[in-house]
Amino acid sequence: MACYSKHRFAKTCAFATICFVALLLSFRLLPSASADPNCLRIALPEIDISQQKLDLYQQVMRNAGLCVYPQAMPQIRALSALRSGRIDGVFAAREDLPRLVNMPMVPGDVLLGTLAGYLIVREGPVESVADLSDQILGVPLGATWCTKLVDDYDNVVKVPRGTKMLQQMLAEGRIDAMLADAYSLGLSGGVPAGYKAVTVAEFEVHSWLKAEFADLKPQFDQGTSDYLSALQN
């Protein structure tokens, strides 16, 4: 009986040791940023992002001296995450970001690009949203650059899956016109035959951090610049 008890005790100890080691390994296998409270949580646009790009962004920021945990999310969720404190910055946003999230934000000095906002409409006399009458206008759900443009227009449909879905709805006749930024329009195949792109907005795009992290901006800018360069290579 004593032998049996010792054997059972030994098995219990071995099992406990294995569990403890497995727990330690599981923490080591987690992304280092998620285990480090000093890492900046940065949202990257969900459109045209991949795990490879997220890893690249994390690496160039690390090389610049910053621990960053990048997360892919749509713009509307990034705004909500900023307000609730779940993220600390965004890779790409226009100058109205502080107003949209109602908190102090600092823009990076690296210009990501100047984007045009387009009204995609059938070729003809329409040259602005104000020229539309009862046409159904499709806009990407969560897009902020076009908010003021559609404030006074009633016949608006907001689409959750962005420009590609809007183009499909346009082809199927479910909408008559759509709004899209130049970057998203390029990704989705450009202006459809029989339609034209009317420029209705222009805006600069920068990376942003919450104001409390303003002292990290030099490293943040360096990482942003290196990331853009790496994407071009």
QUITA-V662631 format. One record per run of one state. SS is the DSSP state (H for helix, E for strand, L for the rest). FROM is the first residue (numbers start at 1). TO is the last residue. Records with the same first field share a line. If there is no record, write none. Layout:
BEGIN
SS = FROM-TO  FROM-TO
END
This chain:
BEGIN
L = 1-1  30-31  36-39  46-50  64-67  74-74  85-88  94-96  102-104  123-128  132-136  141-146  151-155  160-161  172-176  188-194  233-233
H = 2-29  32-35  51-63  75-84  97-101  129-131  147-150  162-171  182-187  211-232
E = 40-45  68-73  89-93  105-122  137-140  156-159  177-181  195-210
END
